[in-house]
């Protein structure tokens, strides 16, 4: 079985890839990794809020309108609108200082796109890890029979400690918290730093929506549990560490293990 790992410095973090296949060789897998690298750079050029030349910066500065943007930007825009609706506005990229900012969704969206690129290059077992936003396909290839990917959630107070582990064969998992960027998520209702949760993890079939839901749960905390009763979120689960006290709560169908 061909098996490759790679790291790509992009989006202000490290994109980690773990790919394997018993039908494609290493050169094919490497070609897929190279295509992912090109795509990741492209995503940064289009969606970065820090680059003056990016499409998102131009949208934020009202230099262009959404009607003149590419299909991929329109796709992200529309997904943001759906996530805003499903979270009762707790996720709202339009309610931030400076204008539309899809950062709370686009990393999960891009991770899914990367997984698709790798599949097109023959990869069967795929982990795309964008620093808390993961897209997973085919399970972990290190064992026979193949087992689900084991994805740990880190204690926000102690990065060396995993406080929960989820087993996922195919799907996405997104965790929001203060791990890398500190207290950076803003409550769109108040304009203040979000205080709903210390950490929020969401598991589901779509990386973009999982990412947005995790961001929204950081804002809403326990009050966000009701969202998962909506039919659109029937396949999604959440595991959340409360802002106050060492208490975690969960909702949804996904199984975890301590």
Secondary structure in CASP SS format (residue, H / E / C, confidence):
PFRMAT SS
TARGET T0000
AUTHOR 0000-0000-0000
METHOD secondary structure of the structure
MODEL  1
X C 1.00
X E 1.00
X E 1.00
X E 1.00
X E 1.00
X E 1.00
X E 1.00
X E 1.00
X E 1.00
X E 1.00
X C 1.00
X C 1.00
X E 1.00
X E 1.00
X E 1.00
X E 1.00
X E 1.00
X E 1.00
X E 1.00
X E 1.00
X E 1.00
X C 1.00
X C 1.00
X C 1.00
X C 1.00
X H 1.00
X H 1.00
X H 1.00
X H 1.00
X H 1.00
X H 1.00
X H 1.00
X H 1.00
X H 1.00
X H 1.00
X H 1.00
X H 1.00
X H 1.00
X H 1.00
X H 1.00
X H 1.00
X H 1.00
X H 1.00
X H 1.00
X H 1.00
X H 1.00
X H 1.00
X C 1.00
X C 1.00
X C 1.00
X C 1.00
X C 1.00
X C 1.00
X C 1.00
X H 1.00
X H 1.00
X H 1.00
X H 1.00
X H 1.00
X H 1.00
X C 1.00
X C 1.00
X C 1.00
X C 1.00
X C 1.00
X H 1.00
X H 1.00
X H 1.00
X C 1.00
X C 1.00
X H 1.00
X H 1.00
X H 1.00
X H 1.00
X H 1.00
X H 1.00
X H 1.00
X H 1.00
X H 1.00
X H 1.00
X H 1.00
X H 1.00
X H 1.00
X H 1.00
X H 1.00
X H 1.00
X C 1.00
X C 1.00
X C 1.00
X C 1.00
X C 1.00
X C 1.00
X C 1.00
X C 1.00
X C 1.00
X C 1.00
X C 1.00
X C 1.00
X C 1.00
X C 1.00
X C 1.00
X C 1.00
X H 1.00
X H 1.00
X H 1.00
X H 1.00
X H 1.00
X H 1.00
X H 1.00
X H 1.00
X H 1.00
X H 1.00
X H 1.00
X H 1.00
X H 1.00
X H 1.00
X H 1.00
X H 1.00
X H 1.00
X H 1.00
X C 1.00
X C 1.00
X C 1.00
X C 1.00
X E 1.00
X E 1.00
X E 1.00
X E 1.00
X E 1.00
X C 1.00
X C 1.00
X C 1.00
X E 1.00
X E 1.00
X E 1.00
X E 1.00
X E 1.00
X C 1.00
X C 1.00
X E 1.00
X C 1.00
X C 1.00
X C 1.00
X C 1.00
X C 1.00
X C 1.00
X E 1.00
X C 1.00
X E 1.00
X E 1.00
X E 1.00
X E 1.00
X E 1.00
X E 1.00
X E 1.00
X C 1.00
X C 1.00
X E 1.00
X E 1.00
X E 1.00
X E 1.00
X E 1.00
X E 1.00
X E 1.00
X E 1.00
X E 1.00
X E 1.00
X E 1.00
X C 1.00
X C 1.00
X E 1.00
X E 1.00
X E 1.00
X E 1.00
X E 1.00
X E 1.00
X E 1.00
X C 1.00
X C 1.00
X C 1.00
X C 1.00
X C 1.00
X C 1.00
X C 1.00
X C 1.00
X E 1.00
X C 1.00
X C 1.00
X C 1.00
X C 1.00
X C 1.00
X C 1.00
X E 1.00
X C 1.00
X C 1.00
X C 1.00
X E 1.00
X E 1.00
X E 1.00
X E 1.00
X E 1.00
X E 1.00
X E 1.00
X E 1.00
X C 1.00
X C 1.00
X H 1.00
X H 1.00
X H 1.00
X H 1.00
X H 1.00
X H 1.00
X H 1.00
X H 1.00
X H 1.00
X H 1.00
X H 1.00
X H 1.00
X H 1.00
X H 1.00
X H 1.00
X H 1.00
X H 1.00
X H 1.00
X H 1.00
X H 1.00
X H 1.00
X H 1.00
X H 1.00
X C 1.00
X H 1.00
X H 1.00
X H 1.00
X C 1.00
X C 1.00
X C 1.00
X E 1.00
X E 1.00
X E 1.00
X E 1.00
X E 1.00
X E 1.00
X C 1.00
X C 1.00
X C 1.00
X C 1.00
X C 1.00
X E 1.00
X E 1.00
X E 1.00
X E 1.00
X C 1.00
X C 1.00
X C 1.00
X C 1.00
X E 1.00
X E 1.00
X C 1.00
END
